[in-house]
Amino acid sequence: MPTFMVTMHFTDQGIRTIKDAPKRVQAARDLGKKLGIEIKHIFLTAGESDLVAFVETQLGDNIAKFALVLSAAGNVHTRTGRAWTEAEFMKIVSELP
C-alpha cells in the first residue's frame, strides 16, 4: 500500500493548546479511518518540522483530503509527500534502464 509522509508545523493556536494534543491525535486517527487512511507512526521531531506522520492509503486523493481537514482545524500546517520503502526503492533502482 502506498505510504505518505505528512510533516506538520504547529500554528500559534496549536502550540498554545498543546495540552490538547492527545485529543487531536485521536481525532486525526478517527479522520484517517473515515478516509481510508491508516496512521502507522506519529513522531515529535526536532528540526524543520514539529511532527511527522507516516500513513498508508490506496488513493492519493484521500491524503489530500486528510491534510486539508487537519490544516483547516487551525493547529498545524501540513506538507505531504510520497515515501517508498527500502524494498520499493531497490525495485525501482533495479528497473532503471
C-alpha positions as CSV (number, residue, x, y, z in Angstrom):
1,M,0.0,0.0,0.0
2,P,1.4,3.5,-0.8
3,T,3.0,5.3,2.1
4,F,2.9,9.0,2.6
5,M,4.8,11.3,4.9
6,V,2.9,14.2,6.4
7,T,5.1,16.8,8.0
8,M,3.4,19.3,10.3
9,H,4.3,22.6,11.9
10,F,2.4,23.9,14.9
11,T,0.5,27.1,14.4
12,D,0.3,29.7,17.2
13,Q,-3.0,28.2,18.1
14,G,-1.6,24.7,18.0
15,I,1.3,25.4,20.4
16,R,-0.8,27.5,22.8
17,T,-3.2,24.5,23.1
18,I,-0.5,21.8,23.0
19,K,-2.0,20.0,26.1
20,D,-4.9,19.1,23.8
21,A,-2.5,17.1,21.6
22,P,-3.8,13.6,22.8
23,K,-7.3,14.6,21.8
24,R,-6.1,15.9,18.4
25,V,-4.1,12.8,17.7
26,Q,-7.1,10.6,18.4
27,A,-9.3,12.9,16.2
28,A,-6.7,12.6,13.4
29,R,-6.8,8.8,13.7
30,D,-10.6,8.8,13.5
31,L,-10.5,11.1,10.5
32,G,-8.0,8.8,8.9
33,K,-10.2,5.8,9.3
34,K,-13.1,7.7,7.7
35,L,-10.9,8.5,4.7
36,G,-9.4,5.1,4.3
37,I,-6.0,6.1,5.8
38,E,-4.1,4.1,8.3
39,I,-1.8,6.2,10.5
40,K,1.2,4.0,11.0
41,H,3.5,6.3,13.1
42,I,3.5,9.8,14.5
43,F,6.7,11.3,15.7
44,L,7.5,14.5,17.6
45,T,10.6,15.9,15.8
46,A,13.4,18.4,16.2
47,G,14.4,20.5,13.2
48,E,12.3,21.8,10.4
49,S,9.1,20.0,11.3
50,D,7.4,19.7,14.7
51,L,5.6,16.4,13.9
52,V,5.9,13.7,11.2
53,A,3.3,11.1,10.5
54,F,3.7,8.1,8.2
55,V,0.4,7.0,6.8
56,E,-0.8,4.4,4.3
57,T,-3.7,4.8,1.8
58,Q,-4.7,3.4,-1.6
59,L,-5.8,6.7,-3.0
60,G,-3.7,9.9,-3.2
61,D,-6.9,11.9,-3.1
62,N,-7.5,10.7,0.4
63,I,-4.2,12.1,1.7
64,A,-5.1,15.5,0.2
65,K,-8.5,15.5,2.0
66,F,-6.7,14.4,5.2
67,A,-4.2,17.2,5.0
68,L,-6.8,19.8,4.2
69,V,-9.0,18.8,7.1
70,L,-6.1,18.8,9.5
71,S,-4.9,22.2,8.4
72,A,-8.4,23.7,8.5
73,A,-8.7,22.8,12.2
74,G,-6.0,25.5,12.7
75,N,-3.5,23.7,14.9
76,V,-1.0,22.6,12.2
77,H,0.2,23.4,8.7
78,T,0.9,20.3,6.7
79,R,3.1,19.2,3.8
80,T,2.8,15.8,2.3
81,G,4.9,13.6,0.1
82,R,5.0,10.0,-1.1
83,A,7.5,7.7,0.6
84,W,8.9,4.4,-0.7
85,T,10.2,1.6,1.5
86,E,13.7,0.3,1.1
87,A,12.4,-2.7,-0.8
88,E,10.3,-0.5,-3.1
89,F,13.4,1.8,-3.7
90,M,15.6,-1.2,-4.6
91,K,12.9,-2.5,-7.0
92,I,12.7,1.0,-8.7
93,V,16.5,1.1,-9.0
94,S,16.7,-2.4,-10.4
95,E,14.2,-1.4,-13.2
96,L,16.2,1.6,-14.3
97,P,17.3,1.4,-18.0
